[in-house]
Amino acid sequence: MAQETLISPGVLTRENDLSQITQLPPTVGLALVGPTVKGKANIPTVVTSYSDYVNRFGGSFISGGSSYEFLTSVAAYNYFQQGGESILVTRVVSGSHTPASASVWVTGSSVSNNTASFTLETLNVGVMTNNSSSILSNNSLSSGSTENVRWEVRNVNSGSGTFTLLIRRGDDNPNTPVILETYTNVSLDPNSINYVEQVIGNQSQTVQYDADMGGYYILNSGDYPNNSRYVRVKSVNKPTPNYFNNAGGVGTDPAGTSYSASLPVNGSGSFGGSFAGGAGNDIPFIGPTLFGNIGAVTQGLYASQYITASNILSNKDEYDYELLITPGLIQNTHTSAVANFISNAEERGDFFYIADLVSYNVPFNTPITAANSLDTNYAGAYWPWVQVVSQETGKLVWVPASTIMAGVYAFNDNVSAEWFAPAGLNRGGLGGVIQAEKKLSPTNRDNLYAASVNPIATFPNIGVTAFGQKTLQQKASALDRINVRRLLIALKRYIGNVAKTLVFEQNTTVTRNRFLSQVTPYLESVQQRQGLYAFRVVMDDTNNTPDVIDRNQLVGQIYLQPTRTAEFILLDFNILPTGVEFGS
């Protein structure tokens, strides 16, 4: 727009667009906590598709001669199938897990670390990362699998001090290599832009505990972010700083040995390019009733092993997500663990937790009793369990409701918004579900809903549907409905992020108007999209008195009238005698 100024007397009209809506920082749709086939332990990791999930965390596994998949992967598949865009996955493990490593040798297959050019380490942890047990005649690894990797060096050039590093799938062989990643012209020279640590990355993440910080946290080590999705450079044992000397030739190390002797050798890698040293049992044996028979141990894990993940996910500055599920944890058996996640939701105040109440095939009153022991509007529960086809194994399996309901929420938000009820025939259909564990009668649904358990109903010619949207709050209020709670979460997230930009700003009318100019248009848009009946935002001299300002406070008050859903529709059919005229 052209800028005008007044030189001679006159009137200048100007436009100031104060209607911009601040964009929110990236928010993950779903936080998913549970066991996985592989991956980092207790390190929340974002995946953006189901193939991305399988690539990072695995799909099915063999246990006791049969193929299984965890509830975690069932939930991830369904969520993405229903339109979900991102999942923050936190892998829960049993006991201590460590990565595997591999030394990239200078010459031959020496076991002396002094002859290693550099050392790689897997990003995944557990015994599954190991594949160095033996090398078969075709140079394949006897314990190589789709879930681990091997390395190979090619194109070593002593004239330039560079080489190519390949990361290959663990179950391939030289005749049919499966190359996952290729890094060309890599150097051991720390002063080069192609320095191996900088190109591949050398950062590691470990879970630490500090009581003064409130519990568990993640410690990041290393200077370079990980560009590889499979490995990091653990150490460079033979660096070649300034590979070329002042005379233009290849430099030497302090012992006078040419830097060219520090380079790795061409080939499929020492010991076949295998990795070793990973510790931690990845897949505990699970019996044939994998999902239904959940007791003290759920999918090979004790409920207490989920607490570390919950503690880490409590950091709202680090992790931003809208919904959380822990399929496999059930309230009436894993009471303290479920209570921990509910407490996390209440303290953070910016996500909704779908809890599971009971295991498979329990008496009707059991979920009602479990729900009566809870009182929160930051969590909701559904019953009964449902049957789906396992994407990984092709088997029919029974899963708790949260496994599938996350996908219902994703569909609801895509076609409408968070403040619409994820229930009913329009938005509550359970995609991919074969049948519900029990077909509920209208009386059954009434009894469940009175206890704040959302029924999963089965309707002829329609299918399995979520037919309730209550939170687990005992007291009747607007917040005993999921759509209202999620509306408040969405508004608090947006307005809270706007307010963050005002911290340490001057407490003046200009700053207050800046807040109003962003919040008011946003609330108007929510009102237009049927989220609010009415609203009012106050941030002026009435609530920012001199006394408030002197305490370094900026006060805003937001009044909301959330829309309600029509859950009880009354239709009066009036039978009139013949001859009665209908009024207009």
C-alpha positions as CSV (number, residue, x, y, z in Angstrom):
1,M,0.0,0.0,0.0
2,A,1.3,3.5,-0.9
3,Q,2.3,5.6,2.1
4,E,0.8,9.1,2.2
5,T,1.8,12.1,4.2
6,L,0.3,15.5,4.9
7,I,2.3,18.4,3.6
8,S,-0.5,21.0,3.3
9,P,-3.6,21.1,5.5
10,G,-6.1,18.4,4.8
11,V,-7.4,15.0,6.0
12,L,-5.5,11.8,5.8
13,T,-7.4,8.5,6.1
14,R,-5.4,5.4,6.9
15,E,-6.1,1.7,7.5
16,N,-4.7,-0.4,10.3
17,D,-5.4,-4.1,10.0
18,L,-5.7,-5.3,13.5
19,S,-7.6,-8.5,12.6
20,Q,-4.7,-10.8,12.1
21,I,-4.9,-14.1,13.9
22,T,-1.6,-15.2,15.4
23,Q,-0.7,-18.7,14.1
24,L,-0.3,-21.3,16.8
25,P,3.0,-23.2,17.2
26,P,2.8,-26.8,15.8
27,T,0.5,-28.9,17.9
28,V,0.5,-32.7,17.7
29,G,-3.0,-34.2,17.5
30,L,-2.4,-37.3,19.6
31,A,0.0,-38.4,22.3
32,L,0.3,-42.2,22.3
33,V,2.0,-44.1,25.1
34,G,2.7,-47.8,25.2
35,P,5.1,-50.6,24.1
36,T,6.4,-50.8,20.6
37,V,8.6,-53.2,18.7
38,K,11.5,-50.9,18.5
39,G,12.5,-47.2,18.9
40,K,13.9,-44.9,21.5
41,A,12.8,-45.6,25.1
42,N,10.7,-42.9,26.8
43,I,11.7,-40.3,24.3
44,P,8.6,-38.7,22.8
45,T,8.9,-38.8,19.0
46,V,6.6,-37.3,16.4
47,V,5.5,-39.4,13.4
48,T,3.4,-38.0,10.6
49,S,2.1,-41.2,8.9
50,Y,1.6,-44.9,9.7
51,S,4.5,-45.8,7.5
52,D,6.6,-43.3,9.4
53,Y,5.4,-45.0,12.6
54,V,6.3,-48.5,11.4
55,N,9.7,-47.2,10.2
56,R,10.5,-45.8,13.6
57,F,8.7,-48.1,16.0
58,G,8.0,-51.3,14.1
59,G,4.8,-53.2,13.3
60,S,4.3,-56.8,14.2
61,F,6.6,-59.2,16.1
62,I,6.9,-62.9,16.6
63,S,6.4,-64.3,20.1
64,G,5.9,-67.9,21.0
65,G,5.8,-68.8,17.3
66,S,2.9,-66.5,16.6
67,S,2.7,-63.0,15.1
68,Y,1.3,-60.1,17.2
69,E,1.1,-56.4,17.2
70,F,0.8,-54.0,20.2
71,L,-2.3,-52.0,20.9
72,T,-0.1,-49.0,20.3
73,S,0.3,-49.8,16.6
74,V,-3.4,-50.6,16.2
75,A,-4.2,-47.2,17.6
76,A,-1.7,-45.5,15.3
77,Y,-3.0,-47.1,12.2
78,N,-6.6,-46.3,13.0
79,Y,-5.8,-42.7,13.9
80,F,-4.1,-42.0,10.6
81,Q,-6.8,-43.9,8.7
82,Q,-9.4,-41.5,10.1
83,G,-7.5,-38.4,9.1
84,G,-5.1,-37.8,12.0
85,E,-2.0,-35.9,10.9
86,S,0.6,-36.4,13.6
87,I,1.2,-38.6,16.7
88,L,3.7,-38.0,19.6
89,V,4.7,-41.6,20.3
90,T,6.4,-42.5,23.6
91,R,7.7,-46.0,23.8
92,V,7.4,-47.7,27.2
93,V,9.9,-50.5,28.0
94,S,10.6,-53.0,30.7
95,G,13.9,-52.5,32.4
96,S,17.0,-50.8,31.1
97,H,17.5,-50.5,27.3
98,T,20.7,-49.4,25.5
99,P,21.7,-48.9,21.9
100,A,24.0,-51.1,19.8
101,S,27.3,-49.8,18.3
102,A,29.6,-50.6,15.5
103,S,33.3,-49.6,14.9
104,V,34.1,-48.6,11.3
105,W,37.6,-50.0,11.0
106,V,40.6,-48.5,9.4
107,T,42.0,-51.9,8.3
108,G,40.8,-55.5,8.4
109,S,38.6,-56.8,11.2
110,S,40.6,-55.9,14.3
111,V,38.9,-55.8,17.6
112,S,41.2,-53.1,18.9
113,N,39.3,-49.8,19.3
114,N,42.5,-48.0,18.4
115,T,42.1,-49.1,14.8
116,A,38.5,-47.8,14.5
117,S,38.2,-44.8,12.2
118,F,34.9,-43.8,13.8
119,T,32.1,-45.5,15.8
120,L,28.4,-45.5,15.0
121,E,25.5,-46.1,17.4
122,T,21.9,-47.0,16.8
123,L,19.1,-44.6,17.7
124,N,16.9,-47.5,18.5
125,V,17.6,-49.4,21.7
126,G,17.3,-53.1,22.9
127,V,18.6,-56.5,21.9
128,M,16.8,-56.3,18.5
129,T,19.4,-53.7,17.4
130,N,22.1,-56.4,17.5
131,N,23.0,-58.5,14.5
132,S,26.6,-59.5,14.9
133,S,26.1,-63.1,16.0
134,S,27.5,-64.6,12.7
135,I,27.9,-63.9,9.0
136,L,26.4,-66.3,6.5
137,S,28.1,-67.4,3.3
138,N,26.3,-64.8,1.2
139,N,27.5,-62.1,3.6
140,S,24.1,-61.7,5.1
141,L,23.7,-61.5,8.9
142,S,22.2,-64.4,10.7
143,S,20.4,-62.1,13.1
144,G,19.8,-59.3,10.6
145,S,16.1,-58.3,10.4
146,T,13.9,-55.6,9.0
147,E,14.0,-54.0,12.5
148,N,17.8,-53.4,12.6
149,V,20.5,-52.0,10.3
150,R,24.0,-52.6,9.0
151,W,26.6,-50.2,7.6
152,E,28.9,-50.2,4.5
153,V,31.7,-47.9,3.3
154,R,32.2,-47.2,-0.4
155,N,34.2,-44.8,-2.6
156,V,37.1,-44.1,-0.2
157,N,39.2,-41.4,-1.8
158,S,42.6,-40.8,-0.1
159,G,43.2,-37.9,-2.5
160,S,40.3,-35.9,-1.1
161,G,40.0,-37.6,2.3
162,T,36.3,-38.5,1.7
163,F,34.2,-41.6,1.5
164,T,30.5,-42.7,1.1
165,L,28.7,-44.3,4.1
166,L,25.6,-46.4,3.5
167,I,23.0,-47.4,6.1
168,R,21.5,-50.7,5.0
169,R,18.6,-52.8,6.3
170,G,19.8,-55.6,8.6
171,D,18.3,-58.5,6.6
172,D,19.8,-57.6,3.2
173,N,22.9,-59.0,1.4
174,P,25.4,-57.6,-1.1
175,N,23.5,-59.1,-4.0
176,T,20.2,-57.5,-3.1
177,P,21.2,-54.5,-0.8
178,V,18.4,-52.5,0.8
179,I,19.9,-49.1,1.2
180,L,18.0,-46.9,3.7
181,E,20.4,-43.9,3.7
182,T,23.4,-42.7,1.7
183,Y,25.9,-40.1,2.7
184,T,28.4,-39.2,0.0
185,N,31.7,-37.3,0.2
186,V,31.8,-37.6,4.0
187,S,35.0,-36.4,5.7
188,L,36.8,-37.0,9.0
189,D,38.0,-33.4,9.0
190,P,36.3,-31.4,11.8
191,N,36.8,-28.3,9.8
192,S,35.0,-29.6,6.7
193,I,31.3,-28.9,6.0
194,N,31.1,-32.6,5.2
195,Y,32.4,-33.7,8.6
196,V,30.9,-37.0,9.4
197,E,29.5,-35.9,12.8
198,Q,27.9,-32.9,11.2
199,V,26.4,-34.7,8.2
200,I,25.0,-37.7,10.2
201,G,24.6,-36.2,13.6
202,N,26.0,-37.1,17.0
203,Q,23.3,-36.2,19.5
204,S,22.0,-38.7,22.1
205,Q,19.0,-38.4,24.4
206,T,18.9,-40.1,27.8
207,V,16.2,-40.0,30.5
208,Q,17.5,-38.5,33.8
209,Y,16.0,-38.1,37.2
210,D,16.3,-35.0,39.4
211,A,14.0,-34.7,42.4
212,D,14.6,-30.9,42.5
213,M,13.3,-30.6,38.9
214,G,10.2,-32.5,39.8
215,G,11.2,-35.9,38.4
216,Y,12.3,-37.3,35.0
217,Y,13.6,-35.2,32.2
218,I,15.5,-35.7,28.9
219,L,19.2,-34.8,28.7
220,N,20.5,-34.0,25.2
221,S,24.2,-34.5,24.5
222,G,26.2,-33.9,21.3
223,D,26.8,-30.9,19.1
224,Y,25.1,-31.9,15.9
225,P,21.4,-32.8,15.4
226,N,20.7,-36.2,14.0
227,N,20.0,-36.2,10.3
228,S,20.0,-40.0,10.1
229,R,16.9,-41.7,11.3
230,Y,18.8,-44.8,12.2
231,V,22.3,-44.1,13.6
232,R,24.4,-41.4,15.1
233,V,28.2,-40.9,15.2
234,K,29.2,-41.9,18.7
235,S,32.8,-40.9,18.3
236,V,35.5,-40.1,15.7
237,N,38.5,-42.0,16.7
238,K,40.8,-40.9,13.8
239,P,40.0,-37.3,13.0
240,T,41.9,-35.6,10.1
241,P,41.8,-31.9,11.0
242,N,42.9,-29.8,7.9
243,Y,43.3,-32.9,5.8
244,F,45.6,-31.0,3.4
245,N,48.8,-29.4,4.8
246,N,50.2,-26.0,3.8
247,A,52.2,-27.6,1.0
248,G,49.0,-29.0,-0.6
249,G,49.7,-32.6,0.4
250,V,47.9,-34.9,2.8
251,G,48.6,-34.0,6.4
252,T,49.8,-36.2,9.2
253,D,48.7,-37.0,12.7
254,P,50.9,-36.2,15.8
255,A,52.6,-39.5,15.3
256,G,53.6,-38.6,11.8
257,T,51.2,-41.1,10.1
258,S,49.4,-39.9,7.0
259,Y,45.8,-38.9,7.5
260,S,45.0,-41.2,4.6
261,A,45.6,-44.1,7.0
262,S,42.7,-42.8,9.2
263,L,40.1,-43.4,6.5
264,P,37.9,-46.4,6.6
265,V,38.4,-49.2,4.1
266,N,36.0,-50.0,1.3
267,G,33.7,-53.0,1.8
268,S,30.6,-54.3,3.3
269,G,31.8,-53.3,6.8
270,S,33.8,-55.0,9.5
271,F,31.9,-58.1,10.7
272,G,29.5,-57.6,7.8
273,G,28.7,-54.0,8.9
274,S,26.9,-55.4,12.0
275,F,26.0,-53.8,15.3
276,A,26.4,-55.2,18.8
277,G,26.0,-54.3,22.5
278,G,22.4,-53.4,22.5
279,A,20.7,-54.4,25.8
280,G,17.1,-54.7,26.9
281,N,14.4,-57.3,26.2
282,D,12.2,-55.8,23.5
283,I,9.4,-58.3,23.2
284,P,8.4,-60.2,26.4
285,F,6.5,-63.3,25.6
286,I,2.8,-62.7,25.4
287,G,0.2,-65.4,25.5
288,P,-2.6,-66.0,22.9
289,T,-5.0,-63.7,24.8
290,L,-2.7,-60.7,24.1
291,F,-5.2,-57.9,24.5
292,G,-8.2,-59.4,26.3
293,N,-6.4,-60.9,29.2
294,I,-4.9,-57.8,30.7
295,G,-4.0,-58.1,34.4
296,A,-1.2,-56.8,36.5
297,V,1.0,-57.2,33.4
298,T,-0.3,-55.5,30.2
299,Q,1.4,-56.4,27.0
300,G,4.5,-57.4,28.9
301,L,4.7,-54.3,31.0
302,Y,3.8,-53.3,34.5
303,A,1.6,-50.2,34.8
304,S,4.3,-48.5,37.0
305,Q,6.6,-48.5,33.9
306,Y,4.3,-45.9,32.3
307,I,4.9,-43.3,35.0
308,T,8.2,-42.2,33.5
309,A,6.5,-41.4,30.2
310,S,3.8,-39.5,32.0
311,N,6.3,-37.5,33.9
312,I,8.2,-36.6,30.8
313,L,5.0,-35.6,28.9
314,S,4.0,-33.3,31.7
315,N,6.4,-30.6,30.3
316,K,3.9,-28.4,28.4
317,D,6.7,-26.1,27.1
318,E,8.4,-29.1,25.4
319,Y,5.4,-31.1,24.2
320,D,2.1,-29.7,22.8
321,Y,-0.7,-32.2,22.1
322,E,-4.5,-32.2,22.1
323,L,-5.4,-35.8,23.0
324,L,-3.7,-38.6,24.9
325,I,-4.4,-42.3,25.1
326,T,-2.7,-45.2,26.9
327,P,-4.3,-48.3,25.3
328,G,-3.6,-51.3,27.6
329,L,-3.9,-49.4,30.9
330,I,-7.3,-50.0,32.5
331,Q,-8.6,-48.1,35.5
332,N,-9.9,-50.9,37.7
333,T,-6.5,-52.8,37.5
334,H,-3.9,-50.1,36.9
335,T,-5.6,-47.5,39.1
336,S,-2.5,-45.5,40.1
337,A,-1.1,-45.3,36.6
338,V,-4.4,-44.0,35.1
339,A,-4.7,-41.6,38.0
340,N,-1.3,-40.3,37.1
341,F,-2.2,-39.5,33.5
342,I,-5.5,-37.9,34.7
343,S,-3.5,-35.7,37.1
344,N,-1.1,-34.8,34.3
345,A,-4.1,-33.7,32.2
346,E,-5.6,-31.6,35.0
347,E,-2.3,-29.9,35.9
348,R,-1.4,-29.1,32.3
349,G,-4.9,-28.2,31.4
350,D,-4.3,-28.4,27.6
351,F,-5.2,-31.9,26.5
352,F,-8.0,-34.5,26.9
353,Y,-7.3,-38.0,28.1
354,I,-9.4,-41.0,26.9
355,A,-9.2,-43.6,29.6
356,D,-10.1,-47.3,29.5
357,L,-12.0,-48.5,32.5
358,V,-12.0,-52.3,32.4
359,S,-10.6,-55.4,30.6
360,Y,-12.4,-57.5,28.1
361,N,-15.5,-59.5,29.0
362,V,-16.5,-58.2,32.4
363,P,-20.0,-57.9,34.0
364,F,-22.0,-54.9,32.9
365,N,-21.8,-53.0,36.2
366,T,-18.0,-53.2,36.3
367,P,-17.3,-50.2,34.0
368,I,-20.0,-48.2,35.9
369,T,-18.2,-49.0,39.2
370,A,-14.9,-48.0,37.8
371,A,-16.3,-44.7,36.4
372,N,-17.9,-43.8,39.8
373,S,-14.4,-43.8,41.3
374,L,-13.3,-41.0,39.0
375,D,-14.2,-37.3,39.0
376,T,-12.6,-35.1,36.3
377,N,-13.6,-33.2,33.2
378,Y,-10.2,-33.7,31.6
379,A,-10.9,-37.3,30.8
380,G,-13.6,-39.5,29.3
381,A,-14.3,-43.2,28.9
382,Y,-16.1,-45.5,26.5
383,W,-17.4,-49.1,26.7
384,P,-17.4,-51.9,25.6
385,W,-14.4,-53.1,23.7
386,V,-14.5,-53.5,20.0
387,Q,-13.1,-56.0,17.4
388,V,-10.9,-54.9,14.5
389,V,-8.7,-56.5,11.9
390,S,-5.0,-56.2,12.8
391,Q,-3.2,-54.2,10.0
392,E,0.0,-56.1,10.7
393,T,-1.1,-59.7,11.2
394,G,-4.5,-59.8,9.5
395,K,-6.0,-61.4,12.6
396,L,-9.3,-60.3,14.3
397,V,-8.4,-58.8,17.7
398,W,-10.3,-57.3,20.5
399,V,-9.1,-53.8,21.6
400,P,-10.2,-51.3,24.3
401,A,-12.2,-48.4,23.1
402,S,-9.5,-45.7,23.4
403,T,-7.5,-47.6,20.7
404,I,-10.2,-46.6,18.2
405,M,-11.8,-43.5,19.7
406,A,-8.7,-41.4,19.0
407,G,-9.5,-41.9,15.3
408,V,-13.1,-40.8,15.9
409,Y,-11.8,-37.6,17.4
410,A,-9.5,-37.0,14.4
411,F,-12.4,-37.4,12.0
412,N,-14.6,-35.1,14.1
413,D,-12.0,-32.4,14.1
414,N,-11.4,-32.7,10.4
415,V,-15.1,-32.4,9.4
416,S,-16.1,-30.0,12.1
417,A,-14.0,-28.7,15.0
418,E,-12.9,-29.6,18.5
419,W,-16.1,-28.1,20.0
420,F,-18.4,-30.5,18.1
421,A,-19.3,-33.7,19.8
422,P,-17.3,-36.7,18.6
423,A,-20.4,-38.9,18.8
424,G,-23.6,-39.8,17.0
425,L,-24.3,-41.0,13.5
426,N,-22.7,-38.0,11.7
427,R,-19.3,-38.0,13.5
428,G,-19.2,-40.9,15.9
429,G,-18.8,-43.9,13.6
430,L,-16.0,-46.2,14.6
431,G,-14.1,-46.7,11.3
432,G,-12.6,-50.2,10.8
433,V,-14.5,-51.8,13.6
434,I,-16.1,-55.2,12.9
435,Q,-18.3,-55.4,16.0
436,A,-18.6,-54.3,19.6
437,E,-17.9,-56.8,22.4
438,K,-21.5,-56.5,23.6
439,K,-24.6,-55.0,21.8
440,L,-26.1,-52.5,24.2
441,S,-29.9,-52.0,24.6
442,P,-31.4,-48.5,25.1
443,T,-31.6,-49.3,28.8
444,N,-28.0,-50.4,28.9
445,R,-27.0,-47.1,27.2
446,D,-29.1,-45.1,29.7
447,N,-27.4,-46.8,32.7
448,L,-24.0,-46.2,31.3
449,Y,-24.6,-42.6,30.4
450,A,-26.0,-41.9,33.9
451,A,-22.6,-43.0,35.2
452,S,-20.7,-40.9,32.7
453,V,-19.6,-43.9,30.7
454,N,-20.0,-43.2,27.0
455,P,-21.8,-46.1,25.3
456,I,-20.5,-47.7,22.1
457,A,-23.7,-48.6,20.4
458,T,-24.5,-51.0,17.5
459,F,-27.3,-49.9,15.1
460,P,-28.7,-52.1,12.4
461,N,-27.5,-51.0,8.9
462,I,-25.4,-48.3,10.4
463,G,-22.7,-50.1,12.5
464,V,-20.8,-49.4,15.6
465,T,-21.0,-45.8,16.9
466,A,-19.9,-43.7,19.9
467,F,-23.2,-42.6,21.4
468,G,-22.2,-40.4,24.2
469,Q,-19.9,-37.5,25.0
470,K,-19.7,-37.1,28.7
471,T,-16.5,-36.3,30.6
472,L,-15.9,-38.2,33.9
473,Q,-17.0,-35.2,36.0
474,Q,-19.6,-36.1,38.6
475,K,-21.1,-32.6,39.1
476,A,-23.5,-31.4,36.4
477,S,-22.1,-28.4,34.5
478,A,-21.2,-27.3,31.0
479,L,-17.8,-29.1,31.6
480,D,-19.4,-32.5,32.0
481,R,-19.5,-32.6,28.2
482,I,-16.5,-33.4,26.0
483,N,-17.2,-30.8,23.3
484,V,-17.2,-28.0,25.9
485,R,-14.0,-29.2,27.7
486,R,-12.2,-29.5,24.3
487,L,-13.5,-26.0,23.3
488,L,-12.0,-24.6,26.5
489,I,-8.7,-26.4,25.8
490,A,-8.6,-25.0,22.2
491,L,-9.4,-21.5,23.4
492,K,-6.8,-21.6,26.3
493,R,-4.2,-22.9,23.9
494,Y,-4.7,-20.1,21.4
495,I,-5.2,-17.2,23.8
496,G,-2.4,-18.5,26.1
497,N,0.0,-18.4,23.2
498,V,-1.1,-14.9,22.3
499,A,-0.5,-13.8,25.9
500,K,3.0,-15.3,25.9
501,T,4.1,-12.7,23.4
502,L,3.2,-10.0,25.8
503,V,5.3,-11.2,28.7
504,F,7.9,-8.4,29.5
505,E,6.1,-5.9,27.3
506,Q,5.1,-2.5,28.6
507,N,1.8,-2.6,30.5
508,T,0.1,0.1,28.4
509,T,-3.0,0.6,26.3
510,V,-0.9,-0.3,23.2
511,T,-0.1,-3.7,24.6
512,R,-3.6,-4.4,25.7
513,N,-5.0,-3.4,22.3
514,R,-2.5,-5.7,20.8
515,F,-3.9,-8.6,22.8
516,L,-7.5,-7.6,22.0
517,S,-6.8,-7.2,18.3
518,Q,-5.7,-10.9,18.1
519,V,-8.1,-12.5,20.6
520,T,-11.3,-10.9,19.5
521,P,-11.2,-11.9,15.8
522,Y,-10.3,-15.5,16.9
523,L,-13.3,-15.8,19.2
524,E,-15.5,-14.3,16.5
525,S,-14.3,-17.0,14.2
526,V,-15.1,-19.7,16.8
527,Q,-18.6,-18.1,17.3
528,Q,-19.2,-18.2,13.5
529,R,-18.2,-21.9,13.5
530,Q,-20.8,-22.7,16.2
531,G,-18.4,-22.9,19.1
532,L,-19.9,-20.0,21.2
533,Y,-23.2,-18.4,21.7
534,A,-21.5,-15.2,22.9
535,F,-18.3,-13.9,24.4
536,R,-16.7,-10.8,25.9
537,V,-13.1,-9.9,26.4
538,V,-12.0,-7.3,28.9
539,M,-8.5,-5.9,29.2
540,D,-8.5,-2.2,30.0
541,D,-8.2,0.2,32.9
542,T,-11.1,-1.4,34.7
543,N,-9.1,-4.6,35.5
544,N,-5.6,-3.1,35.1
545,T,-5.7,-0.5,37.9
546,P,-2.6,1.3,39.1
547,D,-2.3,-1.2,41.9
548,V,-2.3,-4.1,39.5
549,I,0.2,-2.4,37.2
550,D,2.5,-1.8,40.1
551,R,2.5,-5.5,40.9
552,N,3.8,-6.1,37.3
553,Q,0.6,-7.8,36.3
554,L,-1.5,-7.6,33.2
555,V,-5.1,-8.9,33.7
556,G,-7.5,-10.0,31.1
557,Q,-11.0,-11.4,31.7
558,I,-12.7,-13.6,29.1
559,Y,-16.4,-14.4,29.4
560,L,-17.8,-17.3,27.3
561,Q,-21.1,-18.9,26.6
562,P,-20.3,-22.2,25.0
563,T,-22.8,-23.9,22.7
564,R,-24.5,-27.0,23.9
565,T,-25.3,-30.1,21.9
566,A,-28.7,-31.5,21.3
567,E,-28.4,-34.9,23.0
568,F,-32.1,-35.3,24.1
569,I,-34.5,-34.6,21.2
570,L,-38.2,-34.6,22.2
571,L,-40.7,-35.0,19.4
572,D,-44.4,-34.7,20.1
573,F,-46.7,-36.4,17.8
574,N,-50.2,-34.9,18.2
575,I,-53.2,-36.9,16.9
576,L,-56.1,-34.6,15.9
577,P,-59.7,-35.4,15.0
578,T,-61.0,-35.1,11.5
579,G,-61.9,-31.7,10.5
580,V,-59.5,-29.8,12.7
581,E,-57.7,-27.1,10.7
582,F,-53.9,-26.7,11.1
583,G,-52.7,-23.2,12.0
584,S,-50.1,-21.5,9.9
